């Protein structure tokens, strides 16, 4: 008689482990993958002076340097990972490298977070490379830099060697206008599926728990008498309907002989009632597992919402 119960417990434990792996593993992988991310964002580009190719006798200078096209670029350097980047972990760069023919005339820091973040904009005037030198950058720290360039700086390359960062992430904010949502990664969908399954289990568990409370209030707190039946089949039907919230109900009638549906004796009826009351007085079945499922569901929901509102 114990084997079905043991099998049910084993199945529950296996399901719980799979749910924990299905939610925990993708979240852990996502954290590991994004623990170190350095990002360069191309915010805007505006033309101040267009090419004066049709006016050969017109000369425009900036700080004594003749120019034909003057553009202003804004970009942001940000530690968008989850761990700090130390000064000595910036092995090389990050450098912005413009195509040949583009000359950097000037550079300035528009804003930074935090305000005491130390940064040195290192560039050689009229070259096509700028290399900011950063101090400690904690997660979320950023520097917004404005550049004046001569030429057509349609885009730039990023050169960098940062400890723990395989590749600097480049985001062109001019293309992703109004910051639209990026596609979710596979981790999001895996967590969403297992969280949905756990949420259904939680919903079913809550409904069963409410039925259990109602039965305990009716027969224990209020002291209502249990209905009496003459046959095993009648009790079986009543028990399956009234106590469906607990799989242990299947063992209430185990002491009765299986086979012919005979009339029960008074002693047998009293023992059935004792078993029912004993079930009601016991603790909720698999309460520990139910709490773990609630916790897993909460973790999954937090992860999903964080991805929806931050992606």
Rosetta blueprint (number, residue, H / E / L):
1 X L
2 X H
3 X H
4 X H
5 X H
6 X H
7 X H
8 X H
9 X H
10 X H
11 X H
12 X H
13 X H
14 X H
15 X H
16 X H
17 X H
18 X H
19 X H
20 X H
21 X H
22 X H
23 X H
24 X H
25 X H
26 X H
27 X H
28 X H
29 X H
30 X H
31 X H
32 X H
33 X H
34 X L
35 X L
36 X L
37 X L
38 X E
39 X E
40 X E
41 X E
42 X E
43 X E
44 X E
45 X E
46 X E
47 X E
48 X E
49 X E
50 X L
51 X L
52 X L
53 X L
54 X L
55 X L
56 X L
57 X L
58 X L
59 X L
60 X E
61 X E
62 X E
63 X L
64 X L
65 X E
66 X E
67 X E
68 X L
69 X L
70 X E
71 X E
72 X E
73 X E
74 X E
75 X E
76 X E
77 X E
78 X E
79 X E
80 X L
81 X L
82 X L
83 X L
84 X L
85 X E
86 X L
87 X H
88 X H
89 X H
90 X E
91 X E
92 X E
93 X E
94 X E
95 X E
96 X E
97 X E
98 X E
99 X L
100 X L
101 X L
102 X L
103 X E
104 X E
105 X E
106 X E
107 X E
108 X E
109 X E
110 X E
111 X E
112 X E
113 X E
114 X L
115 X L
116 X L
117 X L
118 X L
119 X E
120 X E
121 X E
122 X E
123 X E
124 X L
125 X L
126 X L
127 X L
128 X L
129 X E
130 X E
131 X E
132 X E
133 X E
134 X E
135 X L
136 X L
137 X E
138 X L
139 X L
140 X L
141 X L
142 X E
143 X E
144 X E
145 X E
146 X E
147 X E
148 X E
149 X E
150 X E
151 X L
152 X L
153 X L
154 X L
155 X L
156 X E
157 X E
158 X E
159 X E
160 X E
161 X E
162 X E
163 X L
164 X L
165 X E
166 X L
167 X L
168 X L
169 X E
170 X E
171 X E
172 X E
173 X L
174 X L
175 X L
176 X L
177 X H
178 X H
179 X H
180 X L
181 X L
182 X L
183 X L
184 X L
185 X L
186 X H
187 X H
188 X H
189 X H
190 X H
191 X H
192 X H
193 X H
194 X H
195 X H
196 X H
197 X H
198 X H
199 X H
200 X H
201 X H
202 X H
203 X H
204 X H
205 X H
206 X H
207 X H
208 X H
209 X H
210 X H
211 X H
212 X H
213 X H
214 X H
215 X H
216 X H
217 X H
218 X H
219 X H
220 X H
221 X H
222 X L
223 X L
224 X L
225 X L
226 X L
227 X L
228 X L
229 X L
230 X L
231 X E
232 X H
233 X H
234 X H
235 X H
236 X H
237 X H
238 X H
239 X H
240 X H
241 X H
242 X H
243 X L
244 X L
245 X L
246 X L
247 X H
248 X H
249 X H
250 X H
251 X H
252 X L
253 X L
254 X L
255 X L
256 X L
257 X L
258 X L
259 X L
260 X L
261 X L
262 X L
263 X E
264 X L
265 X L
266 X H
267 X H
268 X H
269 X H
270 X H
271 X H
272 X H
273 X H
274 X H
275 X H
276 X H
277 X H
278 X H
279 X H
280 X H
281 X H
282 X L
283 X L
284 X L
285 X L
286 X L
287 X H
288 X H
289 X H
290 X H
291 X H
292 X H
293 X H
294 X H
295 X H
296 X H
297 X H
298 X H
299 X H
300 X H
301 X H
302 X H
303 X H
304 X H
305 X H
306 X H
307 X H
308 X H
309 X H
310 X H
311 X L
